[in-house]
Amino acid sequence: MSDRLFLPCGAPDDWNASESGHPAVFEDDNGRVQLFFQGNRNRGHLVRLMGAAGVVW
């Protein structure tokens, strides 16, 4: 357990300022693992954006 969030929200004007969540992990045919997650900067109104980051276990 940790006291730090796994997907913290971004800084006040970042694309994910009010949310980073709904994570999903995908492994492609080449064995690369990506973490996809949703974010938004306006408390979920109108615009939701997706982010991805490579994962190394």
C-alpha positions as CSV (number, residue, x, y, z in Angstrom):
1,M,0.0,0.0,0.0
2,S,1.0,3.6,-0.6
3,D,-0.2,7.0,0.4
4,R,0.5,8.3,-3.1
5,L,-2.1,8.1,-5.9
6,F,-1.2,5.8,-8.8
7,L,-2.6,8.3,-11.3
8,P,-2.6,11.7,-9.7
9,C,-4.4,14.7,-11.2
10,G,-2.3,17.2,-13.1
11,A,-1.4,20.8,-12.2
12,P,-4.3,23.3,-12.3
13,D,-4.1,24.0,-16.1
14,D,-3.0,20.6,-17.2
15,W,-5.3,18.4,-19.5
16,N,-6.0,16.1,-16.4
17,A,-6.3,18.8,-13.7
18,S,-9.5,17.5,-12.3
19,E,-9.3,13.7,-13.0
20,S,-7.0,10.9,-13.9
21,G,-8.8,7.6,-13.8
22,H,-10.4,4.7,-15.5
23,P,-7.1,2.9,-16.1
24,A,-6.6,0.0,-18.5
25,V,-3.5,-2.0,-19.4
26,F,-2.9,-3.2,-22.9
27,E,-0.1,-5.5,-24.2
28,D,0.4,-5.4,-28.0
29,D,1.7,-8.2,-30.3
30,N,5.3,-7.0,-29.7
31,G,5.0,-7.4,-25.9
32,R,4.9,-3.6,-25.3
33,V,2.6,-2.7,-22.4
34,Q,0.7,0.6,-22.3
35,L,-1.4,2.1,-19.5
36,F,-4.3,4.1,-20.9
37,F,-6.4,6.4,-18.7
38,Q,-9.0,9.1,-18.9
39,G,-8.5,12.7,-17.8
40,N,-10.2,16.0,-17.9
41,R,-9.6,19.5,-16.7
42,N,-13.2,20.7,-16.1
43,R,-14.7,18.3,-13.6
44,G,-16.0,16.0,-16.4
45,H,-18.0,18.6,-18.3
46,L,-17.9,18.4,-22.1
47,V,-14.3,17.2,-22.7
48,R,-12.7,13.9,-21.7
49,L,-9.2,13.1,-22.9
50,M,-7.2,9.9,-23.1
51,G,-3.6,9.5,-22.1
52,A,-1.1,6.6,-22.5
53,A,2.2,5.8,-20.8
54,G,4.5,2.9,-21.4
55,V,4.8,0.4,-18.5
56,V,7.9,-1.4,-17.4
57,W,7.4,-4.1,-14.7
